[in-house]
Amino acid sequence: MYNLRSMIKRILHYLKPYKVRFVFSLITTLIYVGLTLYAPYIIGVEIVGLFNQATFEMSVLVEPIIKLAVVTILGCIFGAIMGRLLNVISYLMIKDIRIDAFNKILNLPVSYIDSHVHGDILIRVTRDVDQVWDGLLHGFTHIFRGIVAIIITIVFMFITKWDIALIVVLLTPLSVIAAMLIAKFSHKSFVEQAKITGAMGGLSNEMITNQKTVIAYGLNDENNTKYQQLDQQLYKVGVRAQFTAAFARPTTRLVNAIIYASVALYGTIWIASSNEDVILKVGVLTVFLAYASQYTRPFNEISDVASELASSFASLKRVLELLDEKELNDETNLSEVTTNIGEYEMKNVHFSYVPGIEILKDISFKASENKKIAIVGKTGCGKTTLINLLMHYYDVNSGEILFDKININELKRNSLRKHVGMVLQDTWLFKGTIKDNIKYAKLDATDDEVIETATLAKAHDFIMKLKDGYNTIIDDDDGLSTGEKQLICIARLMINLPKVLILDEATSNIDTRTEVNIQKAFNIMMDGRTSIVIAHRLSTIRHADLIIVMKDGKIIETGNHEELIKKHGYYNELYNSL
């Protein structure tokens, strides 16, 4: 699927918006190469030809020397302009690729993020994109300039002396074939190298994210061994890739030396064939030797960046794999949520992450308007999966989910989620001030609103004890406990309360005394709203209007607290075991 031709086609797609700049770069390259080739012609033909005359005066050298100086200066100027344009085009193209890669992550289904190593995804967006940039900046510049130089040089050579030019052209395929074979073999190694680098990035990300757990279990050496094994694999593959690619330079230079020697040999025979115009012939041969060097130089430059190009295309393949991942379905024809009832209903829902392993089985319930619904059950029974479906992170295998009596498959995801607020067990705060984190759900909130909401969430007191208060930057060294970060997440939800609230173990990281106060705040914000609560501590959901009891992906009991206790069933067993 991702062969060289298809990848070049994709790169050209990113070149399309900058075609005007590209045309200008083409023009400047043509002028630059033309001037570069005209300079040796002035020396070898126009200046040397003057010495072939019967009479010679030094004054006749003034005009061609001035011409040579002008041509050289203009060549430098247009060379600089050409380099500038090509660099800008490369930067702009890679900027677009990087933005597309980041936007792709934002629009990928949750299922893709959940099923791929996060570190590997990060490597694709950072290291692999940078590797593509290196290839574009150097490889694209050399190849583009080289192709133009080769074409113009051939034209100049045929105009000057066609038979010698024919020798150069006939020997050229040797260099091209050698370079293509070497690139083919090295590319495979670079693809493997990029894959191993992604695996190392994934392992590094896991170790950084879960450092405390690794240290707690004393698995430093074991994980270090894993990393060293990957590093050893990378070493072997990297050496093989570089060793193979390294053949490109001496091989192309050998062919180029053969071309240069052939031109010199043929030219010498041509000069010795007659005594007429010997000086002029020497000048022409000098020009041709310069052209031969100019002609073979692009092949040398391309071979110099051969390994870089092979590595770049290997990384490009990984980036394109990410860019071509299937996004969320097109929602152009879907509807916005126009109601504000806040009612959920599941009808005969079945769901599985992996085909053949069903997680939810025939789930049916209704979360009525302004009611508090609690979902309980042991770990692994499917509670969080059920929440993922309500938020439309995944599509059901069968059955349907209704929001305000409309199938959520007919609603735009963002529109649905604007009506639903959620606090998870795992906190998520971005690097920024506490104030900005609370305002994340309502960007235009005033400072008074932020303080009022934080006070309601029982976060104001500990925030004010911090050195910079609400302007404290949240990062690894902020000194905040997990529970305090959870309170900030709760405040973020409270500042812009939607019609439906989903609380997935929202108070799991908070001490019992604070939880009592938070529950009071929750009761206030739940008033007049539909709420769906997952809780391990069953005492916190005793006053729920409906309690759904799950086991092994099924709903086995429903009712309020008193009704379920009277049944002396699974809920009663759970409640009395805590």
C-alpha positions as CSV (number, residue, x, y, z in Angstrom):
1,M,0.0,0.0,0.0
2,Y,2.7,2.5,1.0
3,N,5.2,2.0,-1.8
4,L,7.6,4.7,-2.9
5,R,5.4,6.0,-5.7
6,S,2.3,6.3,-3.4
7,M,4.4,8.1,-0.7
8,I,5.8,10.6,-3.2
9,K,2.3,11.2,-4.4
10,R,1.2,12.1,-0.9
11,I,4.2,14.4,-0.4
12,L,3.3,16.2,-3.7
13,H,-0.2,16.6,-2.3
14,Y,1.3,18.7,0.5
15,L,3.3,20.6,-2.1
16,K,0.1,21.7,-3.9
17,P,-0.8,24.7,-1.7
18,Y,2.7,26.2,-2.3
19,K,2.8,25.7,-6.1
20,V,3.4,29.4,-6.7
21,R,6.5,29.3,-4.5
22,F,7.5,26.1,-6.2
23,V,7.2,27.7,-9.6
24,F,9.4,30.6,-8.4
25,S,11.9,28.1,-7.0
26,L,12.0,26.3,-10.3
27,I,12.7,29.5,-12.2
28,T,15.5,30.5,-9.8
29,T,16.9,27.0,-10.0
30,L,16.9,27.1,-13.8
31,I,18.7,30.5,-13.7
32,Y,21.2,29.3,-11.0
33,V,22.1,26.1,-12.8
34,G,22.2,27.9,-16.2
35,L,24.6,30.5,-14.8
36,T,26.7,27.8,-13.1
37,L,27.1,25.9,-16.4
38,Y,27.7,29.1,-18.5
39,A,30.7,30.0,-16.3
40,P,32.9,27.1,-17.5
41,Y,31.8,27.7,-21.1
42,I,33.1,31.3,-20.9
43,I,36.4,30.0,-19.6
44,G,36.8,27.0,-21.9
45,V,35.5,28.4,-25.1
46,E,35.3,32.2,-25.1
47,I,38.6,32.9,-23.1
48,V,40.7,29.9,-24.3
49,G,39.4,30.5,-27.8
50,L,41.1,33.9,-27.8
51,F,44.5,32.2,-27.5
52,N,43.8,30.3,-30.7
53,Q,44.0,33.6,-32.8
54,A,47.1,34.5,-34.8
55,T,47.4,37.8,-32.9
56,F,46.6,38.2,-29.2
57,E,46.2,41.3,-27.0
58,M,45.5,41.3,-23.3
59,S,42.7,43.9,-23.8
60,V,40.5,41.3,-25.4
61,L,40.3,39.4,-22.1
62,V,38.5,42.3,-20.3
63,E,35.1,41.7,-21.8
64,P,34.9,37.9,-21.1
65,I,36.4,38.3,-17.6
66,I,33.8,41.0,-16.7
67,K,31.1,38.6,-18.1
68,L,32.5,35.8,-16.0
69,A,32.4,37.9,-12.9
70,V,28.8,39.0,-13.5
71,V,27.7,35.4,-14.2
72,T,29.5,34.2,-11.0
73,I,27.9,36.9,-8.8
74,L,24.4,36.4,-10.3
75,G,24.9,32.6,-9.8
76,C,25.6,33.2,-6.1
77,I,22.5,35.5,-5.7
78,F,20.1,33.1,-7.5
79,G,21.6,30.2,-5.6
80,A,20.8,31.9,-2.3
81,I,17.3,32.7,-3.4
82,M,16.8,29.1,-4.6
83,G,18.0,27.7,-1.3
84,R,15.7,30.1,0.7
85,L,12.6,29.2,-1.4
86,L,13.2,25.4,-1.1
87,N,13.8,25.6,2.6
88,V,10.6,27.6,3.1
89,I,8.6,25.2,1.0
90,S,10.0,22.3,3.1
91,Y,9.1,24.0,6.4
92,L,5.6,24.8,5.3
93,M,4.9,21.3,4.0
94,I,6.1,19.6,7.2
95,K,4.1,22.2,9.3
96,D,1.0,21.0,7.5
97,I,1.9,17.3,8.0
98,R,2.5,17.9,11.7
99,I,-0.9,19.8,12.1
100,D,-2.7,17.0,10.2
101,A,-1.1,14.4,12.4
102,F,-2.2,16.2,15.6
103,N,-5.7,16.9,14.3
104,K,-5.9,13.2,13.4
105,I,-5.3,12.2,17.0
106,L,-8.1,14.6,18.1
107,N,-10.5,13.0,15.7
108,L,-9.6,9.4,16.1
109,P,-12.1,7.1,17.8
110,V,-11.4,6.3,21.4
111,S,-11.1,2.7,20.4
112,Y,-7.9,3.5,18.4
113,I,-6.3,5.4,21.3
114,D,-7.2,2.6,23.8
115,S,-5.8,-0.2,21.5
116,H,-2.5,1.4,20.7
117,V,0.6,2.1,22.8
118,H,0.5,5.8,23.6
119,G,4.2,6.2,23.4
120,D,4.2,4.8,19.9
121,I,1.6,7.3,18.8
122,L,3.6,10.1,20.4
123,I,6.7,9.0,18.5
124,R,4.8,9.1,15.2
125,V,3.7,12.7,15.8
126,T,7.1,13.9,17.0
127,R,10.1,11.9,16.1
128,D,8.8,10.4,12.8
129,V,7.4,13.8,11.6
130,D,10.8,15.3,12.4
131,Q,12.5,12.6,10.4
132,V,10.2,13.3,7.5
133,W,11.2,17.0,7.8
134,D,14.9,16.1,7.6
135,G,14.2,14.1,4.5
136,L,12.2,16.9,2.9
137,L,14.6,19.6,3.8
138,H,17.7,17.9,2.6
139,G,16.5,15.2,0.3
140,F,13.9,17.2,-1.5
141,T,16.3,20.1,-1.9
142,H,19.1,18.0,-3.3
143,I,16.8,15.9,-5.6
144,F,14.9,18.9,-7.0
145,R,18.0,20.9,-7.6
146,G,19.8,17.8,-9.0
147,I,17.1,16.9,-11.5
148,V,17.1,20.4,-12.9
149,A,21.0,20.4,-13.0
150,I,21.1,17.0,-14.8
151,I,18.6,18.1,-17.5
152,I,20.2,21.5,-18.2
153,T,23.7,20.0,-18.1
154,I,22.7,17.4,-20.7
155,V,21.3,20.1,-23.0
156,F,24.6,22.2,-22.6
157,M,26.7,19.1,-23.3
158,F,24.8,18.1,-26.5
159,I,25.0,21.7,-27.7
160,T,28.8,21.8,-27.1
161,K,29.7,18.4,-28.5
162,W,27.1,15.7,-28.9
163,D,29.3,12.6,-29.2
164,I,31.0,13.2,-25.9
165,A,27.6,14.0,-24.3
166,L,26.4,10.6,-25.6
167,I,29.1,8.8,-23.7
168,V,28.0,10.5,-20.4
169,V,24.3,9.7,-21.0
170,L,24.9,6.0,-21.8
171,L,27.0,5.5,-18.7
172,T,24.5,7.2,-16.4
173,P,22.1,4.3,-15.8
174,L,24.9,2.4,-14.0
175,S,24.8,5.1,-11.2
176,V,21.0,5.2,-11.1
177,I,20.6,1.4,-11.0
178,A,23.2,1.1,-8.2
179,A,21.5,3.8,-6.1
180,M,18.1,2.3,-6.6
181,L,19.2,-1.2,-5.5
182,I,21.0,0.2,-2.4
183,A,18.0,2.3,-1.5
184,K,15.7,-0.7,-1.8
185,F,17.7,-2.9,0.6
186,S,18.4,-0.1,3.1
187,H,14.7,1.0,3.2
188,K,13.6,-2.3,4.7
189,S,16.1,-1.9,7.6
190,F,15.0,1.7,8.2
191,V,11.3,0.6,8.4
192,E,12.3,-1.9,11.0
193,Q,14.4,0.7,12.8
194,A,11.4,3.1,13.0
195,K,9.2,0.3,14.4
196,I,11.7,-0.5,17.1
197,T,12.0,3.2,17.9
198,G,8.3,3.4,18.4
199,A,8.3,0.4,20.7
200,M,11.1,2.1,22.8
201,G,9.0,5.2,23.0
202,G,6.0,3.2,24.2
203,L,8.1,1.5,26.9
204,S,9.6,4.8,28.0
205,N,6.2,6.4,28.2
206,E,4.9,3.5,30.4
207,M,7.9,3.8,32.7
208,I,7.5,7.5,33.1
209,T,3.8,7.3,33.7
210,N,3.9,4.4,36.1
211,Q,7.3,5.1,37.8
212,K,6.0,4.8,41.3
213,T,4.4,1.4,40.6
214,V,7.7,0.2,39.0
215,I,9.7,1.3,42.0
216,A,7.2,-0.1,44.5
217,Y,7.5,-3.6,42.9
218,G,11.2,-3.3,42.5
219,L,11.1,-4.0,38.8
220,N,13.7,-1.4,37.8
221,D,16.2,-4.0,36.6
222,E,13.6,-6.1,34.7
223,N,12.4,-3.0,32.8
224,N,15.9,-1.8,32.2
225,T,16.6,-5.3,30.7
226,K,13.6,-4.9,28.4
227,Y,14.8,-1.5,27.2
228,Q,18.3,-2.8,26.7
229,Q,17.0,-5.6,24.6
230,L,15.1,-3.2,22.4
231,D,18.1,-0.9,22.3
232,Q,20.3,-3.8,21.2
233,Q,17.8,-4.6,18.4
234,L,17.9,-1.0,17.4
235,Y,21.7,-1.1,17.4
236,K,21.8,-4.1,15.1
237,V,19.1,-2.8,12.7
238,G,20.6,0.7,12.7
239,V,24.1,-0.6,11.9
240,R,22.7,-2.8,9.1
241,A,20.7,0.1,7.7
242,Q,23.6,2.6,7.8
243,F,26.0,0.0,6.5
244,T,23.8,-0.8,3.5
245,A,23.1,2.9,2.8
246,A,26.8,3.7,3.1
247,F,27.5,1.7,-0.1
248,A,25.6,4.4,-2.1
249,R,28.3,7.0,-1.8
250,P,31.3,4.9,-3.0
251,T,29.3,3.2,-5.6
252,T,28.0,6.3,-7.3
253,R,31.4,8.0,-7.0
254,L,33.0,4.9,-8.7
255,V,30.5,5.2,-11.6
256,N,31.0,9.0,-11.7
257,A,34.8,8.5,-11.8
258,I,34.3,6.1,-14.8
259,I,32.2,8.7,-16.6
260,Y,34.8,11.4,-15.9
261,A,37.7,9.2,-17.1
262,S,35.8,8.2,-20.2
263,V,35.2,11.8,-21.1
264,A,38.9,12.7,-20.5
265,L,40.1,9.7,-22.6
266,Y,37.7,10.3,-25.5
267,G,38.5,14.0,-25.4
268,T,42.2,13.3,-25.5
269,I,41.9,11.0,-28.5
270,W,39.8,13.7,-30.2
271,I,42.4,16.3,-29.6
272,A,45.2,14.1,-30.8
273,S,43.3,13.1,-33.9
274,S,44.4,16.3,-35.7
275,N,46.6,19.3,-35.2
276,E,43.9,21.8,-36.1
277,D,42.5,24.1,-33.4
278,V,44.3,22.3,-30.7
279,I,43.9,25.1,-28.2
280,L,40.2,25.4,-28.8
281,K,39.8,21.7,-28.5
282,V,41.5,21.8,-25.1
283,G,39.2,24.5,-24.1
284,V,36.1,22.5,-25.2
285,L,37.5,19.4,-23.3
286,T,38.0,21.6,-20.2
287,V,34.4,22.7,-20.5
288,F,33.2,19.1,-20.9
289,L,35.2,17.9,-17.9
290,A,33.6,20.7,-15.8
291,Y,30.1,19.6,-17.2
292,A,30.9,16.0,-16.4
293,S,31.6,17.0,-12.8
294,Q,28.5,19.2,-12.7
295,Y,26.5,16.3,-14.2
296,T,27.6,13.7,-11.7
297,R,27.4,16.0,-8.7
298,P,23.7,15.6,-8.1
299,F,24.2,11.8,-8.0
300,N,26.8,12.3,-5.4
301,E,24.6,14.6,-3.4
302,I,21.7,12.2,-3.6
303,S,23.9,9.3,-2.5
304,D,25.1,11.4,0.4
305,V,21.5,11.7,1.7
306,A,20.5,8.2,0.7
307,S,20.4,6.9,4.3
308,E,18.6,10.0,5.4
309,L,16.0,9.6,2.6
310,A,15.5,5.9,3.4
311,S,15.0,6.7,7.1
312,S,12.7,9.6,6.1
313,F,10.5,7.4,3.9
314,A,10.3,4.7,6.7
315,S,9.1,7.4,9.1
316,L,6.7,8.8,6.4
317,K,5.1,5.4,6.2
318,R,4.4,5.4,9.9
319,V,3.0,8.9,9.7
320,L,0.8,8.1,6.8
321,E,-0.5,5.0,8.6
322,L,-1.7,7.3,11.4
323,L,-3.1,9.9,8.9
324,D,-5.0,7.2,7.1
325,E,-6.6,5.7,10.2
326,K,-10.4,5.8,10.0
327,E,-11.8,8.8,11.8
328,L,-15.1,9.2,13.4
329,N,-18.0,8.9,10.9
330,D,-18.9,12.0,9.0
331,E,-21.5,13.9,11.0
332,T,-22.6,16.4,8.3
333,N,-26.0,14.8,8.1
334,L,-26.5,14.3,11.8
335,S,-28.6,16.5,14.0
336,E,-27.8,18.9,16.9
337,V,-29.4,18.2,20.3
338,T,-32.3,20.7,20.4
339,T,-34.0,19.4,23.5
340,N,-33.0,20.0,27.1
341,I,-34.7,17.1,28.9
342,G,-31.7,15.1,29.8
343,E,-33.1,11.6,29.5
344,Y,-31.1,8.5,28.6
345,E,-32.4,5.1,27.7
346,M,-30.7,1.9,26.7
347,K,-32.6,-0.8,24.8
348,N,-31.2,-4.3,24.5
349,V,-27.6,-3.2,24.1
350,H,-24.9,-5.6,23.4
351,F,-21.2,-4.6,23.2
352,S,-17.8,-6.1,22.9
353,Y,-14.3,-4.5,22.5
354,V,-13.0,-7.7,20.9
355,P,-15.2,-9.7,18.6
356,G,-16.5,-12.8,20.3
357,I,-15.9,-11.5,23.9
358,E,-19.1,-9.8,24.9
359,I,-18.7,-7.2,27.7
360,L,-22.3,-5.9,27.9
361,K,-25.2,-8.3,27.4
362,D,-28.8,-7.2,26.7
363,I,-28.6,-4.0,28.8
364,S,-31.9,-2.1,29.1
365,F,-32.7,0.7,31.5
366,K,-34.0,4.3,31.6
367,A,-32.4,7.3,33.3
368,S,-35.4,9.6,33.5
369,E,-35.4,13.4,33.6
370,N,-34.1,14.9,36.9
371,K,-33.6,11.4,38.4
372,K,-30.5,10.1,40.2
373,I,-29.4,6.7,38.8
374,A,-26.7,4.7,40.5
375,I,-24.8,1.8,38.8
376,V,-23.1,-0.6,41.2
377,G,-21.3,-3.9,40.9
378,K,-17.9,-5.5,41.4
379,T,-14.8,-4.5,39.4
380,G,-15.0,-5.7,35.8
381,C,-18.8,-6.0,35.6
382,G,-19.0,-3.4,32.8
383,K,-19.9,-0.2,34.7
384,T,-17.3,2.0,33.0
385,T,-17.9,0.4,29.6
386,L,-21.6,1.4,30.0
387,I,-20.5,5.0,30.6
388,N,-18.3,4.9,27.5
389,L,-21.3,4.0,25.4
390,L,-23.5,6.7,27.0
391,M,-20.8,9.2,26.0
392,H,-20.7,7.6,22.5
393,Y,-17.0,6.9,22.7
394,Y,-17.9,3.5,21.2
395,D,-20.7,2.3,19.0
396,V,-22.9,-0.6,20.3
397,N,-22.9,-3.9,18.5
398,S,-26.6,-4.2,18.7
399,G,-29.5,-2.5,20.4
400,E,-29.8,1.3,20.7
401,I,-29.2,4.2,23.1
402,L,-31.6,7.1,23.1
403,F,-31.0,10.6,24.4
404,D,-34.2,12.6,24.8
405,K,-35.9,9.9,22.7
406,I,-33.5,10.2,19.8
407,N,-30.9,7.5,18.9
408,I,-27.5,8.9,19.6
409,N,-26.3,7.6,16.3
410,E,-28.4,10.4,14.7
411,L,-26.9,13.1,16.9
412,K,-23.5,14.9,16.5
413,R,-21.1,13.7,19.2
414,N,-20.0,17.1,20.3
415,S,-23.6,18.3,20.5
416,L,-24.5,15.3,22.7
417,R,-21.5,15.8,25.0
418,K,-22.3,19.5,25.5
419,H,-25.4,18.3,27.4
420,V,-23.4,15.8,29.5
421,G,-20.8,16.6,32.2
422,M,-18.5,13.9,33.5
423,V,-16.0,13.5,36.4
424,L,-13.8,10.4,36.2
425,Q,-11.8,8.5,38.8
426,D,-8.6,9.4,37.0
427,T,-7.9,13.1,37.1
428,W,-6.9,15.0,34.0
429,L,-5.5,18.5,34.4
430,F,-3.4,20.3,31.8
431,K,-0.3,22.3,32.5
432,G,-1.5,25.8,33.4
433,T,-3.0,27.7,36.3
434,I,-5.6,26.3,38.6
435,K,-7.9,29.1,37.5
436,D,-7.5,28.2,33.8
437,N,-8.1,24.5,34.6
438,I,-11.4,25.3,36.4
439,K,-12.4,27.7,33.5
440,Y,-11.8,24.9,31.0
441,A,-15.5,24.1,30.9
442,K,-16.5,27.8,30.7
443,L,-13.7,29.9,29.1
444,D,-15.5,33.2,29.7
445,A,-16.1,32.6,33.5
446,T,-15.2,35.5,35.8
447,D,-12.8,35.2,38.7
448,D,-15.7,35.5,41.1
449,E,-17.4,32.5,39.4
450,V,-14.2,30.5,39.7
451,I,-13.9,31.3,43.4
452,E,-17.5,30.6,44.0
453,T,-17.4,27.3,42.3
454,A,-14.1,26.2,44.0
455,T,-15.7,27.1,47.3
456,L,-18.7,24.9,46.5
457,A,-16.3,22.1,45.5
458,K,-14.4,22.4,48.8
459,A,-11.2,23.4,46.9
460,H,-11.0,27.1,47.8
461,D,-9.2,26.6,51.2
462,F,-6.3,24.5,50.0
463,I,-5.9,26.7,46.8
464,M,-5.5,29.8,48.9
465,K,-2.8,28.1,51.0
466,L,-0.7,27.7,47.8
467,K,2.0,30.3,47.1
468,D,0.2,31.8,44.0
469,G,-3.3,30.8,44.9
470,Y,-5.5,30.4,41.9
471,N,-2.5,31.4,39.7
472,T,-0.5,28.3,40.8
473,I,0.8,26.4,37.8
474,I,-0.2,22.8,37.8
475,D,2.7,20.5,36.9
476,D,4.7,17.6,38.4
477,D,6.1,19.9,41.1
478,D,2.9,21.6,42.2
479,G,2.7,19.7,45.5
480,L,-1.0,18.9,45.0
481,S,-2.3,15.5,46.2
482,T,-4.4,13.3,44.0
483,G,-7.5,14.2,46.0
484,E,-6.9,17.9,45.7
485,K,-6.5,17.5,41.9
486,Q,-9.8,15.6,41.9
487,L,-11.5,18.5,43.7
488,I,-10.3,20.9,40.9
489,C,-11.8,18.5,38.4
490,I,-15.1,18.6,40.3
491,A,-15.0,22.4,40.4
492,R,-14.4,22.4,36.6
493,L,-17.7,20.4,36.1
494,M,-19.6,22.6,38.6
495,I,-18.7,25.9,36.8
496,N,-20.8,25.0,33.8
497,L,-23.3,22.4,34.8
498,P,-25.0,20.6,31.9
499,K,-28.4,18.8,32.0
500,V,-26.9,15.4,32.6
501,L,-24.1,14.5,35.1
502,I,-22.0,11.4,35.0
503,L,-19.8,10.7,38.0
504,D,-17.5,7.7,37.6
505,E,-16.0,7.1,41.1
506,A,-15.7,10.9,41.3
507,T,-14.9,10.9,45.0
508,S,-12.6,7.8,45.1
509,N,-9.5,9.9,45.8
510,I,-11.0,12.1,48.5
511,D,-10.9,11.5,52.2
512,T,-14.2,10.5,54.0
513,R,-14.8,13.9,55.7
514,T,-14.2,15.8,52.5
515,E,-16.4,13.4,50.6
516,V,-19.3,14.1,53.0
517,N,-19.0,17.8,52.1
518,I,-18.6,17.0,48.4
519,Q,-21.7,14.9,48.5
520,K,-23.6,17.9,49.8
521,A,-22.3,19.9,46.9
522,F,-23.2,17.1,44.5
523,N,-26.8,17.1,45.9
524,I,-27.0,20.8,45.2
525,M,-25.8,20.5,41.6
526,M,-27.8,17.4,40.9
527,D,-31.0,19.2,41.8
528,G,-33.0,19.6,38.6
529,R,-30.6,17.4,36.6
530,T,-30.3,13.8,35.5
531,S,-27.4,12.1,37.2
532,I,-25.7,8.8,36.6
533,V,-23.3,7.8,39.4
534,I,-20.9,4.9,39.7
535,A,-19.7,4.3,43.2
536,H,-18.0,1.6,45.2
537,R,-19.0,3.0,48.5
538,L,-22.7,2.1,48.4
539,S,-23.5,4.4,51.3
540,T,-23.1,7.4,49.0
541,I,-25.9,6.3,46.7
542,R,-28.6,5.2,49.2
543,H,-30.9,8.0,48.1
544,A,-30.7,7.3,44.4
545,D,-34.0,7.1,42.6
546,L,-32.9,4.0,40.8
547,I,-30.0,1.6,41.5
548,I,-28.8,-0.7,38.7
549,V,-26.9,-3.7,39.9
550,M,-24.6,-5.3,37.4
551,K,-22.7,-8.6,37.3
552,D,-20.7,-10.2,34.5
553,G,-22.0,-7.6,32.0
554,K,-25.7,-8.0,32.8
555,I,-28.2,-6.1,34.8
556,I,-29.4,-8.5,37.5
557,E,-31.3,-6.2,39.8
558,T,-33.0,-2.8,39.7
559,G,-34.8,-0.7,42.3
560,N,-34.2,1.8,45.0
561,H,-32.1,1.1,48.1
562,E,-35.0,-0.1,50.3
563,E,-36.4,-2.3,47.6
564,L,-33.1,-4.0,46.9
565,I,-32.3,-4.6,50.5
566,K,-35.7,-6.3,51.0
567,K,-35.0,-8.7,48.1
568,H,-32.0,-10.1,50.0
569,G,-30.2,-10.5,46.7
570,Y,-26.9,-9.6,45.2
571,Y,-27.2,-5.9,46.1
572,N,-27.9,-6.8,49.8
573,E,-24.8,-9.0,49.7
574,L,-22.7,-6.2,48.3
575,Y,-24.0,-3.6,50.7
576,N,-23.5,-5.7,53.9
577,S,-20.0,-6.8,52.8
578,L,-18.7,-3.3,52.9
